[in-house]
Amino acid sequence: MAQQANHALPAGLQLEEYTITRQLSLGGFSIVYLATDGEGNRVAIKEYLPNSLALRGEGEIKPLITADHQGAFRYGMKCFFEEGRALARLSHPNVIRVLNFFRANDTVYMVMEYERGRTLQEFIQTHRGEVTERFIRGVFTRLLNGLREVHSHKLLHLDLKPSNVYLRSDNTPVLIDFGAARQTLSTDQPMLKPMYTPGFASPEHYGSRKDLGPWSDIYSVGASMYACIAGSAPQAANERYQKDTLLPAMMRWEGEYSDRLLEIIDWCLNLNHFYRPQSVFALQKALVETVTPPTPKESPNWLNRFVDKYKKASR
Amino acid sequence: MRFTIYQESRQGGRANNEDRITYCYSREALLMVIADGMGGHHYGEIAAQIAVQTLADSFQREARPTLADPFRFLQKGLTNAHHAILDYAERHRLGDTPRTTCVACIVQDSIAYWAHAGDSRLFLMRGDKVIAQTKDHSRIRILLEEGLISEARAATHPDRNKIYSCLGSPTPPEIEFSRKTPLKHGDILLLATDGLWGEISGDMMAITLKGANLVHAVPMLLTQAETKGGPHVDNLSVVAVRWEEAYVEEASSSISTQTMALDEVATHIEEFGRDPAHKTDLSEDEIEKAIEEIRAAIDKFNPRKQGQ
């Protein structure tokens, strides 16, 4: 009983000053396109198009929204605006930049910067089992710079996971997809619970969500670091509550990575949010302060790999 | 759509069976109905038959292959059944109209919708727990809720079968609707008449059915209830379905060409506006204003670099 997928806008279509190149991805709430602006710069355009509420047939431009769904469609649009508002206020090299926001075809569009690269998830999948400590420390320290900026605006990302971390070609990370981001301080609006991703969502995501805080994003950071090493998502938090079968990083990879890094991962993955780093700053400090030399077991491997690479390159 | 379904109705120790049950499905929607014709009134089984037939007929007409609005379908179906029973009574000049309870459930897009009048029940079971059930429209339930009588007394109370809402009564039925309830893989929806739930509690049934094959486990439940109820046990009926498809949608999209998750990761998304209070309308003006606001914020915080 698959829901009918919406058809993407055709290549070459003009939207304001942008020309659609192709579809980049299709999600439950939106379609993302690669496009070029008037000056030929590449941009990514996110189109608000909830699958269940708006339907666009093949060859059509405007989606069909039945009268029944109009209310819900507009409600979802509010959430889309919230994402736009959240991102517009953030200006940071490690957070995706919003360039424009406009209305067309009975729906709304968000224009974002586009750069060549791949998601952290794609990286993990192609480098399964060989993600180095240096890479993890490097990516996450910079990623946390972006997350600090997010938190300093009283925002929570709430859907942090490797597929929402984009790596530029020089491996600088960029936080993307703020579809779940919520303002923490506006209490007049009921807390919305739009989505979470099992494995990366903190225990506070489940249930009443009143305990959500910076520590919830920090759990997701820990889960993402864990996934970097394991190659797959850790056990979902709600299942861990039933029966915790998640092997602590410290037990699983002792000797392969520095004790400090493994400790930090386990620290972030504490089920009790009080026992996690309480702020991004605290976590970041831990990540950079002790650069313990890699354990002897690790070092020759790392060196050999480097030497191999060098040999290959010189051949 | 994948599911296992089983239905059965037994006469018990009574002279005739006034329960009626049915289920029908299209490629993308499933309907289940149970009606318990009321013995105190004449032709209870006719009322039950009309109720079940009316809903099944409209389902066959309208589920092509989905229903436009499941709640509306249930509301229309139950109201039409009520009127069909009154018409029948008038045509046949019956002094007292036949009456029936009714509980009906639709599953579509892995979301369950149900409605009921009277004391036939629907249970939603997850794992070995009942996580949702209908509230009987009976005086005894109100007394229980208000703490005026104990559970033990309720079981033997003379009014325990008296209900205040049903189809076919001269006063229009009070139809109670569920919320839109997303089903998870392995969830069981069980519709039962009081002949069954009166003997075996919902919790007990959930424990029995957990992980079991419905086709074997449900008849065992009925036999158990028959034995417990003794020689004069009421009619007992059940329709049970085990849902085998999770309500899972892809994660909200991002800039990556692939938003596929690691191994088994999927993002669960709750329906928009499940809570009607959230469905505050956004007017044209508000949309324009929101866009203006965002653009102003972009200009202020993210001045566009030329030729980036």
Interface residues (C-beta under 8 A of the other chain):
Chain A: M1 Q3 L24 S25 L26 G27 G28 F29 S30 I31 V32 E39 N41 A44 K46 P50 N51 S52 L53 D68 G71 A72 F73 R74 Y75 G76 M77 K78 F81 G84 R85 A88 R89 L90 S91 I96 R97 V98 L99 N100 F101 F102 R103 V108 M112 E113 Y114 R118 T119 Q121 E122 I124 Q125 D159 K161 P162 S163 N164 Y166 I176 D177 G179 A180 P190 L192 K193 P194 M195 Y196 T197 P198 G199 F200 A227 G231 S232 A233
Chain B: M1 R27 E28 A68 D69 Q108 D109 S110 E245 E249 E250 A251 S252 S253 S254 I255 S256 T257 Q258 T259 M260 A261 L262 D263 E264 V265 A266 T267 H268 I269 E270 E271 F272 G273 A277 H278 K279 T280 D281 L282 I287 E288 A290 I291 E293 I294 R295 A297 I298 F301 N302 R304 G307 Q308
